[in-house]
Each structure stands twice: as C-alpha cells, then as structure tokens.
C-alpha cells in the first residue's frame, strides 16, 4: 500500500524508527530539489522559503492540535528545547522537578544540571506496583514547580496517561512538560486535551524527518515566564526590518529562535509531514498499534524463549516493543539480528523493535 512512498533497500528489515527514521521518497526528493535550487539560483526564492517555513508551523500545529502557530517554534533538537525551559524558568532554591526513572538522558541531565541552583530532580519509580501516574503524582509536593515526562518511554515503550498527569498539574499549579519524540508522528496527540505547557520533539524519529530540526511548543499564556538566554535577529517582532535601531521580543514562540532558520530541514520536514497528514494520524496510529500487537502476540506465543519488557495492556504501549531472550544475552541476539540486516536497537535492558505504520 505504501510501496511508492518509501524506497528502502529490499535486503533491510527496518525496525528502528525510535532511533532514526529513513526518509520517505518525497522527503529525499524535496531536499534534492532544494539543493538544486540553491546551486542554480542561490536565495532568489527566499520569499518562497519563508512560506514553506510558515507551512511547517501549520503542519505541526495540526499534529499537536495547538491553538495557534504562534505557539510553535522550530529549534535544533529536543535537548535544546528542554534547555530553553530549564534555563528560562525563575527557579528558587528548594524547588523540585519530577521526572520518571526511565527517561532518556535528554530529559534527565538537563534537570539534574539545575542542582547548582538548589533545584532537586525527583525520578519517580514507574516500574513498581503503583500505576505509573500514581507513582509520579506521589513524588509531587508543594515545592514541585514542573513535571517533565516522555509520552512514551524510549526503553520499555511504556505509554503514560498524559491527560491524568495534565489534570493533576493544572490542579496543583505545576508546569507540565512533555518530551513527545517517541509518539509524535506515530500516535495521535492533543496538546490542549492533556493541558501541556511545553512539548518538544525532534523530527528524525516517528515524524520521519531529518536530524537538526525540532518542534518546541510553548503555551501562549505562559510564554512570558521563560527568560530568554539567546538573542539574535530572528527572535525580534519586526525581524525583517534590519535597519531599526530598536527592537522588541517577538510576541510568538519565534522569540526562542535566535538566528537563521534551518531551511534545508524545513523543506525536508514539510515533505515528511505532508505524508503524515495525507495518510491521517488515526490511520497511522491504528497501523502502528497493529504492528505492536503483532509483535507482542509473537513474543507471548514464544514466552519460553523471550520475556517482554513492554507493557501489554491497551493504552500502555505505542510503537516500541522491547524484549529479552531467555537463553542468551540481548547483546548476542542484537548482533545476530544486525548481521541479518534486521535494523533494531539495544535499549532498556533488551532488544527494541520500533516499526512504523508502513512496515
């Protein structure tokens, strides 16, 4: 059904979208066309590039169900977006940040770095007998300023109930930050429904785009709470007026973009997102979950050989399935699979498979 949209080598079984995705054919073509345009015309069509940039913001707004493109910034990476939040908020000694015990380093190190400011990082143990949400909420107290979680955990593939967490944060006046890199483009996402204040996700995983460009959503009502740490021509309100001796910070999330946009990445991401929107997130999510259920059923049928690390309950898994062999190490199985051109990853104490909707 999707054969014309992708051009993967027939010798490869690609089960690694939770790491770096291959590009759709249209994305490769868009980058080639943009390169040819640069080589022959330079920046003659820069107004057209700006329109492409605006189109990407609208695509991302729809993907998130954000209220406005004014809440969308285009940054370099998930880590940069997390740092904008971590070093933009006005912390006080004794504040704390709650995360989970299974976070990717990007969503742990940045908060731990605030220790020098007297800010405590509290990792909630989400592998215990409590529900993950109960364990997270139990770590919160009156000095919790922010909760920062991944929508889907990179190692085990555990999906969190973001609505429950968002409701709790709003009731307690706690800021809610979501690293959505392991779900955006694979699972439907409603930033207004889960009441997130900040959402970030790099393009190169489930959105099937390039590395070096990332979404940063900041809810309009709290944008002014973030002190800016980077300044440049692109983050001012009248950013195309180069001769003005005065300036004001942009009223939109463009304030977080200090310099020239990544136009190559923008053209590539626009193409990848066009495939996502044409296919539709409901259809993509359904196929991603069908693929995961297929794998979960397989490992259950062969439970004498494999142990699942990914939760099997509905709404607790997304596109990631992680497992361990019982009679060998994950490392040895990973080496064997890699030798057979099965592209996967070692994560979370096991072997991680992460096929996309077209697999």
N, C-alpha and C positions, 0 to 999 in steps of 0.2 A: 504493500500500500504506500509506503514512504520511500520506495527504492530510488525514485528520481530526485528526492530531496537530499540524499546522502550518497557519498561515494567512498565508503570505507573499503579498504582492501579486503578481498574475499577470504584471505588467509587469517584475518583477525576476528576474534570474538571480543567485542569491546564492552566490558563490564566495569567501567571506571569513571562514570560521569560525576561521582562525588569527589573526584580529584581534578582532572582537566578534561573537558569535553572536546571531541573532534568537532570541527565546524560543519554546518550544513553547506551544501554546494553553493547556495546563493550567497552565503557569507564570504566564502573564498572568492567568488566572482565579484562581489562588491569591493573587496579590498584590492583585487587586481585592477578593477576599473578606476578606483580612486588613485592607485599608484600611476596608472597610465595617464590619468588626467593631470596629476601633479607634474609628471615628466614632460608633458607636451604643453600645458597651459599654466603651470605654476598655480598661483592662488586666484586666477582670474574669476573663478566661480565661487569666491568666498561667501557671497550672499547666499548661494545655494547650500553651502556647508552649514551656515547658521540655521537655515530652515531644517536641515537634517538633524541638527542638534536639538531644535525645538520638538521635532517629531519623536526623537528618542525619549525626551522627557514625558511626552504624552503617552507613549507606549508603556513606560514604566509606571506612570500614574494609573493607567488602566490595570496593569498587572497587580498593583498593590491595592487598588480601589482607594487611592488617596483623593482628598477633596480637591486638590489643585496641583498643577505642575510647579507652582511657586514653592511647594514643599519638597521638591526633588532637586538634589544636587548630584553632579557627576564627578566623582573623585577617582583616585587611583586604585584603591583596594578597600576591602573590608577593614583591614587593620588601620588604615588612615582614618576611616570614618569613625571607628571606635575611639581613636585617639582624639579626634575633634570633640567628641562627647566628654571623654575622661579629663581632658585638659581645658575644657571650656566651662565646666560647671564650677560654681563657687563653693568648694569644699570647706568644711570646718573639721578640725581635729576631733576625733571621736565618731565621725560619720562612718558608715559601713556600706559596702556594696555586696549584694548577694548574687552569686553565680551558681553553677552546678559543678559537681565533682567530675563531670565527663566532658568539659568544654575543650574545644580546640585551643591551642596556646594563644591565638589572637584574642580570644575572649577571656583570657585569664591573666596573661602577662601585663596587659595594659592597666588592669585594675590593681594588680599587685604592685605596680610601679608607683601607685599613689601612697604607698606605705610611708614614704618620706614626708608626706603631708599629714600623717596621722590618720589616714583612712584605712580601715580594715576591710579585707576581702574575705567573704564567708562562702566557702563552697558547700552547697547542700548535697548530702549523700542521697542520690536519687536511685540507688540500687538496693535500697532496703525494703522493709515490709510495707512502709507507708507508700501511698501513691507519690509519684514524683512531685506533683503540685503541693501535696501536704508537706512533704519534706522541705520544699523550697520556702513555703509560707512560714514553716516553723522556724526558719533561720532569720526571719524579719523581726525587727523591733522598732522602737520609736526613733532610733538613730539611723535606720536604713534610708538612704537617700535614693538608691537606684537598684533595680533588679535587671540583670543582663543575662539572657539565656539564648541558646541556639534553638531555633524552631524544631530542628531535627539534629540529634547528636551525631557527630561525624564518625564515631567509632561503633557504637551499638545500633545506630539507626533509630533510636527512641524518639518518637514524636511527642511533644508536650502539648497540653491543652492551653493554648495561648489565651483563650477567652477567660478562663478561670483566673489565670495569673494577671491578666489585664484588669479584670474587675477588682481583684484584691488590691492591686497597686493604686487604682483610682480611688478606692475607698479609703486607703491609708495615706494618700498624697505622696506616693512613691513613684519616681520616674521609671518607665518601662522601656527597656532597650532590647531589641531582637536582632540577633545575627541570623539572617534568613538565607544564608548562602546554600544550605542543604535542602531547601524546599522551594525557593522562588524559581519558577520555571518548570517545576515538577508537580507541585501541589497548589491548589487554589489558596489565595492569601487575601485577607481582608484587614487592612491596617486600621480601618475605623471600627470594625467589629471587635477586634482584640484590644483596641484602645492603646496602641503602642505610641510612645513618644518619639522613639528613634528606631529606624530599621536600616540595616546595611546588608549588602550582598554584592560580591564580585560577580562579573559576568561570565567567568570561564568554566562554570560547572553546569548546573541544570539550565541556565539561560543560553548555553551553547555559544557564547561569545568569546572574545579574546581576553587574555590577561591584560591588566593595566587600566581597566575602566570598571568602575563600581557605582552602584546606586547608594545614595545616602538620603533617607527620608527623615525630615525633622518636622514635627507637628508645628503648624504655624503659631499656635498660641504660646509655645514655649521657646521659640527661636531666639528671642532676646535673652534667654537665660544663659546661652552659651557665649562666653567671651572668646573673641577671635584671637588666634595666635599666629595667623598667616595673613599677609596683606599683599595686594597687587592690583593690577589694572582691571582684572576681570570681576572682582568682587565688589565694585562700587556701583551705585544705582545707575548713573549715566556713563556706562562703561565704554561707549563708543565715542565719547567726547574727550579726546586726548589732550585738548588744549586748555581745559578748565583748570584754574588754579585751586579750586576747592572740590571737595567730594563728600559723598555720604555713603555709608554702607548700604548695599542692596537690601531692599525690604524682603526679598525672596531668599530661598536657600542657595542662590548663586553666591551669596556672601561667603560661603565655605569654599568657593573655587577661586583661589587667589590668582591663578595665571591662565595661560592659553589652554583651551580645551584639547583633549586628545582626539583630533578629528579622524584619524585612522580608526581608532577604537570605536568612535561614534558611528562611522559608516558600517563597520562590521557588526556592532551590536544592533543597529537598526535592522539589518538584514536578518539576523538571528531571531529577533523579537517579532519580525513580520511573520515568520514561520509559526512561532508560538501562537500569535493571535489568529492567524488563518486556521490553524488546527483547532484552537479553542482550549482553554485551560480545563474545562470539565472533561473533555475527551482525553487530554494528556494525562490528567490525574487518574482517570479510570484505567488507562493502559499501564501507567507506572505501577499502580496498586495491583493490577492483574499480574504483572511481571513478578512483583514481590511475593504475591500469594503463591504463584507457581514455584518459586524457589523455596519458600517456607514449607510448602507441601512436600517438595522433594526431600528436604533435609529431615522432615518428620518421618517420612517413609523409610529413610535410611538412618534412623537415630542410633542404630548400633555402630555406625561409622562416624557420625557427625553430631556435634552439640551446637544448637543455635544460641547465639548471643543477642539476637534481635528479638524484641517482644513480638508476640504473635496476635495479640488482641487487636480488634478493629480500632482504628484511630490512634494506635500506638506505634505504627510503622509507616514509612513513606517509601522512598526509592532505594534505601540501603538495606541489605541483608548481610549480616556478619555471622560467621560460624567457625567452629574449631574442629579439626579432625581428632578422633579419639585415639588413633593408633600411631600418630606421627605428630611432629610439630607443625604449627601454622607456617613456619618459615620453609620447611621442606616441601609442603604442599604448594605454597606460593611459588617456589622455584620451579616445581614441575608444571604448574599451570602456565607460568610465564614462558617456559620453554615450548609449550604447545600453542603459544600466541593467544592465550586467554588473558586479556588485559584486566587486571584487578589490583587490589592493594592489601597490604598488611596494616590493619588498624584495629584498635580496641581489643587487642589480645587474640585476634583471629584473622581470617581471610575475609575481605569485604568485597561483595559484588554490588554494583550500582548501575544497572541498565536503565536507559531512558525509554520514552514512550515508543520510539521507532524500532527498538531492538527486538 
